[in-house]
Amino acid sequence: MRSLAIWMLLFVFVAGTAAARDETIDELKSRVQNALPQDRPRLYIQIAQLQLHSADKLYKDGDVEQARAAVDDIVAYSEKARDSATETKKHLKNVEIAVRKMAERLRDIKRTLAFEDQPPVEHAVQQLEEIRTSLLKRMFSKEKK
């Protein structure tokens, strides 16, 4: 009986975790409005990562205009994550790591695109690198805490 209860709890936990991972971009956007300030950087990064996945798929499908909009969202939500992390002084390192990985992935995507489709992606990579730089400066500044 006890092992059955443990298995049931494990099942509920795994099912709940899987449901949390399958949230859509719109659900995350609505959730971030009511989130605690210290939880917002993580949610903003999740939105940016989902948009990155979406942009990659849209570029592969040939829908360049929607892909560009998704790339713009990646930058916008990365900036929001940076601002929120800087404001709360929480999750700076996690945001920096996520932004670095997204910039690397965008560079990979850029290499697969036609020449005329590359400039917006390159501009987004540069903006993400500026976000990373500002986070690193904040993390390693000599100011007293």
SELODO-858791 format. One record per atom (N, C-alpha, C): x, y negated, z. Coordinates in steps of 0.02 Angstrom, whole numbers, plus 50000, padded with zeros to 5 digits. Atoms other than C-alpha are relative to their C-alpha. Example, Ala and Ser with C-alpha at 12.3 -4.5 7.8 and 13.67 -1.06 7.14 Angstrom:
// residues 2
500455005950000 506155022550390 500454994050000 499585005949997 506845005350357 499614994550037 
This chain:
// residues 145
500415006050000 500005000050000 500434993750000 499565005949995 501414988150045 500354998749933 499675000950065 502314991349881 499524997349947 500505002650046 500704987949787 499924992450010 500065007149986 500564971049873 500614996249974 499385003350025 502374966949829 499974999549925 500055000150072 502074971649648 499494994949976 500515004950018 500504961049642 500284992850006 499705006649991 501444945949712 500514998649945 499515000950053 502844948649588 499664998649933 500375001150062 501594949749445 499724992949997 500295006749998 500724933649498 500554994849990 499455004750007 502404924749512 500254999749928 499754999850069 503004930549341 499484997149952 500535002750043 501324926549260 499964992450007 500025007249988 501324909249339 500604996549968 499405002950030 503104905949281 499944999949925 500084999750072 502704911549105 499504994749976 500505005150019 501174900149100 500314993150004 499685006649993 502224885449159 500474998749941 499545000950056 503474888449018 499634998649935 500385000750062 502114888348886 499604993649996 500365006350002 501504870848923 500154996349935 499905003850061 501254860048770 500294993250016 499725006749992 502034843148743 499484995350029 500535004449975 500374834448773 499855001350074 500124998449930 500104843748937 500564997250044 499445002849961 501844838748997 499964992450004 500065007350000 501554820748945 499474997750049 500525001949953 499954820049045 500215001650072 499774998149933 500764828849193 500524995250028 499475004449976 502224816749201 499724993650031 500305006149973 501054802249238 499865000650074 500174999049930 500554809849405 500555003350040 499454996549966 502224817849448 500354995450049 499595003849953 503294812549593 500604997149963 499435003150035 504714800849542 500605004749992 499414995650005 506044813949580 499885006049953 500164994650047 505144826649467 499984997649928 500085002750068 504994815149317 500605001449954 499444998650047 506774817349247 499955007049969 500054993150025 506504836149231 499435000549949 500564999750047 504814833749146 500174996449935 499815003750061 505494820649026 500485004149957 499524995850037 506924832348979 499645005949968 500384994550030 505704846648951 499634997649937 500345002850059 504704835548833 500494999149943 499495001250051 506284830548740 500235006649969 499784993650025 506824848748725 499475003349956 500544997450042 505124853948659 499964996349933 499995003950061 505214839748533 500595002049955 499424997750038 506944845748481 499835006549963 500214993750032 506254863048448 499504998649943 500505001950050 504804855248354 500334996849939 499665003450055 505954844148250 500385005049956 499644994850037 507024859048201 499535003949956 500504996250039 505494868748145 499714995749943 500285004450052 504784853748052 500494998849943 499495000850053 506414850747959 500055006349958 499964993850038 506474869147911 499405000949955 500624999550040 504674868047849 499954994549947 500005005350050 505084852447747 499574994050017 500415005649979 503994840447846 500454994750033 499485004649978 505294826647859 499724994350043 500285005749963 504164812447920 499815001950071 500184997849932 503474822148068 500635001950039 499384998249967 505214828648106 500364993650025 499695006349979 505864810648113 499644997250061 500385002249942 504464806248234 500205004150062 499794995749944 504974821048343 500704998050023 499325002149982 506794815248338 499974993450039 500095006349963 506234797848393 499765001450071 500244998249933 505304805948538 500565003050043 499434997149963 506874815648587 500394994450033 499615005649974 507804799248608 499604996350053 500425003849953 506354790348694 499945003650067 500094996449937 506074804048823 500665001350035 499344999449968 507934806248852 500174993450036 499905006449966 508014787648892 499584999550063 500435000049941 506544789449010 500285004550054 499704995549951 507404804149094 500604996750033 499425003649972 508994793949114 499784994650048 500245005549958 508054779049184 499715002650065 500324997249941 507054789749303 500525003250046 499474996849959 508584799549362 500434994650033 499605005549972 509554783349387 499624996550056 500425003349950 508124775549483 499965004050065 500084995849940 507904790249601 500665002850026 499344997349984 509754795149602 499975007650009 500094992849998 509194813149576 500055002849929 499964996350063 509564825449435 500424996649947 499575003350050 510874814349351 500405005249960 499584995050033 511994829249314 499585004349953 500424995750041 510574840049248 499774996449937 500225003950058 509954826249134 500584999149951 499425000950043 511714823049068 500155006449961 499864993650033 511974841549030 499485001349946 500534998850049 510294842948942 500074995449940 499925004850056 510604827248838 500605002149957 499424997750038 512324833948788 499825005849955 500204994250040 511574850348730 499534998149944 500455002250053 510204841448634 500384996449945 499605003450050 511494830448547 500385005149957 499654994750038 512484845948498 499535003549952 500494996650043 510924854248430 499784995549942 500185004750055 510454838648331 500564999649949 499434999950047 512204838648255 499955006249955 500074993950039 511914856648201 499434999449950 500585001050044 510214852148128 500194995449943 499805004950051 510974837248036 500395003349943 499594996750051 512194848547945 499595004149951 500424996050044 510754858347870 499554995749955 500465004550035 509834843047802 500304997249936 499785003650060 509904834547635 500324993450021 499625006049983 511044819347631 499564994150019 500445005749986 509614806747629 499615000750065 500364998849937 508814814747783 500464999850061 499524999749945 510404814247889 500064993750042 499895006049959 510534795847944 499574999250062 500395000749938 509054795748065 500225004950055 499774995049951 509714811548148 500674997850029 499355002549976 511474804248158 499904994250049 500155005649955 510764788448236 499745002550068 500264997149938 509824798948364 500575003150041 499424997049965 511434808348407 500414994550034 499635005549971 512314791748435 499644997150061 500395002449943 510914785848549 500045004850059 499944995149946 510984802048648 500694999750032 499325000749972 512864799848668 500054993750044 500025005949958 512554782248735 499645001350066 500354998049939 511314789448859 500465004050045 499524996049962 512604802248913 500544995650032 499485004449974 513924788848933 499754996050059 500275003949944 512804778249043 499885004550061 500084995449944 512394793549149 500675001750033 499344998549972 514224797949168 500294994250039 499775005949964 514644780149216 499664999550068 500395000449937 513274780649347 500235005450049 499804994549957 513834797549414 500704998950030 499325000749978 515664792749428 500204992950017 499845006949982 515544774449474 500284999950071 499675000649935 516554768749624 499604996250050 500395004049954 515154758949703 499815004250062 500174996549938 514704763349883 499285002249997 500684997250002 513184774149906 499604998250060 
